[in-house]
Amino acid sequence: MDNNKGTLDNILGILGLVSLVAIVYHAFKSINSDTDTSVISDDALKAIQEDPKATEKIREAVDDYHDNGEWNETKLESIL
């Protein structure tokens, strides 16, 4: 009976270790994913690089969006 208990403990220990390794691997994989987070669009970045004053215009458009909850597309198109 002690031999069976020892074998069961070994099997449970191995399963626990495999589970722990799988959890750590999954956590590392999700942290190390190849996702990009863009805070600014490519068009806006290009507009800012070409015209530094566009920064103020874009900031105004964002502020208007925060106040109204809607984008002024005509204003954005004129900036970008």
Backbone as numpy.savetxt, mean C-alpha at the origin, in Angstrom:
# Nx Ny Nz CAx CAy CAz Cx Cy Cz
2.53 -46.77 25.99 1.71 -45.57 25.99 2.58 -44.31 25.99
3.70 -44.35 26.75 4.60 -43.20 26.78 5.24 -42.98 25.41
5.49 -44.09 24.70 6.09 -43.99 23.37 5.12 -43.28 22.41
3.83 -43.60 22.50 2.82 -42.95 21.65 2.68 -41.48 21.99
2.76 -41.16 23.29 2.64 -39.77 23.71 3.83 -38.96 23.20
5.02 -39.54 23.26 6.22 -38.88 22.75 6.14 -38.65 21.25
5.64 -39.63 20.53 5.48 -39.51 19.08 4.46 -38.43 18.75
3.36 -38.41 19.49 2.33 -37.38 19.28 2.88 -36.00 19.58
3.65 -35.86 20.65 4.27 -34.57 20.98 5.22 -34.12 19.87
5.99 -35.06 19.32 6.91 -34.72 18.24 6.16 -34.27 16.99
5.09 -34.98 16.66 4.28 -34.62 15.48 3.66 -33.24 15.67
3.08 -32.99 16.86 2.47 -31.69 17.13 3.53 -30.57 17.13
4.70 -30.87 17.64 5.79 -29.90 17.63 6.21 -29.53 16.22
6.32 -30.54 15.37 6.69 -30.31 13.96 5.60 -29.52 13.25
4.34 -29.89 13.47 3.22 -29.14 12.85 3.20 -27.69 13.33
3.47 -27.48 14.61 3.52 -26.12 15.14 4.64 -25.32 14.51
5.80 -25.94 14.36 6.94 -25.26 13.74 6.66 -24.93 12.28
6.08 -25.88 11.55 5.73 -25.64 10.15 4.70 -24.51 10.05
3.73 -24.50 10.95 2.72 -23.44 10.95 3.35 -22.09 11.23
4.27 -22.04 12.18 4.95 -20.79 12.51 5.77 -20.28 11.33
6.48 -21.17 10.67 7.26 -20.78 9.49 6.33 -20.27 8.39
5.20 -20.92 8.19 4.25 -20.48 7.16 3.69 -19.09 7.49
3.40 -18.84 8.75 2.87 -17.53 9.15 3.92 -16.45 8.93
5.14 -16.71 9.34 6.22 -15.73 9.15 6.47 -15.49 7.66
6.47 -16.56 6.86 6.67 -16.41 5.42 5.56 -15.58 4.80
4.32 -15.85 5.17 3.19 -15.09 4.62 3.27 -13.62 5.03
3.62 -13.35 6.28 3.75 -11.97 6.74 4.86 -11.25 5.98
6.00 -11.90 5.81 7.10 -11.29 5.07 6.72 -11.04 3.62
6.03 -11.98 3.02 5.63 -11.85 1.62 4.65 -10.68 1.45
3.72 -10.52 2.38 2.76 -9.43 2.25 3.41 -8.07 2.50
4.40 -8.02 3.37 5.11 -6.76 3.61 6.01 -6.42 2.43
6.60 -7.41 1.83 7.57 -7.21 0.77 6.94 -7.25 -0.62
5.66 -6.97 -0.73 5.00 -7.03 -2.03 5.48 -5.89 -2.92
5.37 -6.07 -4.19 5.85 -5.09 -5.17 4.75 -4.14 -5.59
4.15 -3.46 -4.63 3.09 -2.52 -4.96 3.64 -1.11 -4.91
3.15 -0.28 -5.78 3.51 1.13 -5.80 2.36 1.93 -5.24
2.70 2.89 -4.45 1.70 3.81 -3.93 2.05 5.19 -4.46
1.24 5.68 -5.35 1.48 7.00 -5.93 0.63 8.02 -5.22
1.28 9.02 -4.68 0.56 10.08 -4.01 0.14 11.13 -5.03
0.89 11.21 -6.10 0.61 12.20 -7.13 0.66 11.49 -8.49
-0.23 11.87 -9.36 -0.27 11.22 -10.67 0.93 11.64 -11.53
1.19 10.85 -12.55 2.29 11.17 -13.46 2.05 12.50 -14.17
0.78 12.77 -14.52 0.45 14.03 -15.18 0.72 15.22 -14.26
0.33 15.10 -12.99 0.55 16.19 -12.04 2.05 16.39 -11.80
2.80 15.31 -11.70 4.24 15.42 -11.50 4.89 16.13 -12.69
4.46 15.78 -13.89 5.00 16.42 -15.09 4.65 17.91 -15.11
3.42 18.24 -14.72 2.99 19.64 -14.70 3.82 20.44 -13.70
4.09 19.86 -12.55 4.87 20.55 -11.53 6.31 20.75 -11.99
6.86 19.75 -12.65 8.24 19.86 -13.13 8.36 20.91 -14.23
7.37 21.03 -15.07 7.41 21.99 -16.17 7.08 23.40 -15.70
6.17 23.52 -14.73 5.73 24.83 -14.25 5.61 24.79 -12.73
6.58 25.32 -12.02 6.54 25.28 -10.55 5.30 25.95 -9.95
4.71 26.90 -10.65 3.50 27.57 -10.14 2.28 26.65 -10.20
2.40 25.56 -10.95 1.29 24.60 -11.04 1.03 23.95 -9.69
2.05 23.92 -8.83 1.89 23.35 -7.50 0.79 24.07 -6.74
0.81 25.40 -6.80 -0.21 26.19 -6.11 -1.60 25.93 -6.69
-1.67 25.82 -8.01 -2.96 25.58 -8.66 -3.52 24.21 -8.28
-2.63 23.21 -8.26 -3.07 21.87 -7.87 -3.51 21.85 -6.42
-2.77 22.55 -5.56 -3.14 22.63 -4.14 -4.52 23.26 -3.98
-4.80 24.32 -4.75 -6.12 24.96 -4.72 -7.21 23.99 -5.16
-6.94 23.22 -6.21 -7.92 22.24 -6.70 -8.19 21.17 -5.64
-7.15 20.72 -4.95 -7.32 19.73 -3.90 -8.10 20.32 -2.73
-7.78 21.56 -2.37 -8.52 22.23 -1.28 -10.00 22.38 -1.64
-10.27 22.75 -2.89 -11.66 22.85 -3.34 -12.36 21.50 -3.23
-11.66 20.43 -3.59 -12.24 19.09 -3.49 -12.56 18.76 -2.04
-11.66 19.11 -1.14 -11.89 18.81 0.28 -13.08 19.62 0.81
-13.26 20.83 0.30 -14.39 21.65 0.75 -15.71 21.19 0.15
-15.72 20.86 -1.14 -16.96 20.55 -1.86 -17.25 19.06 -2.00
-16.22 18.25 -1.98 -16.40 16.82 -2.17 -16.48 16.42 -3.63
-16.23 17.36 -4.54 -16.26 17.08 -5.97 -15.06 17.73 -6.63
-14.52 17.04 -7.64 -13.40 17.59 -8.38 -13.92 18.57 -9.43
-13.24 19.67 -9.58 -13.51 20.62 -10.65 -12.65 20.19 -11.84
-13.24 19.36 -12.69 -12.45 18.75 -13.77 -11.94 19.77 -14.77
-12.70 20.84 -14.99 -12.26 21.88 -15.92 -11.00 22.54 -15.39
-10.97 22.80 -14.09 -9.79 23.43 -13.48 -8.58 22.48 -13.55
-8.83 21.21 -13.26 -7.73 20.24 -13.31 -7.17 20.08 -14.72
-8.06 20.03 -15.70 -7.60 19.90 -17.08 -6.80 21.10 -17.52
-7.14 22.28 -17.03 -6.38 23.47 -17.41 -4.99 23.46 -16.77
-4.86 22.83 -15.61 -3.56 22.75 -14.95 -2.70 21.67 -15.58
-3.31 20.52 -15.82 -2.55 19.39 -16.33 -2.50 19.42 -17.85
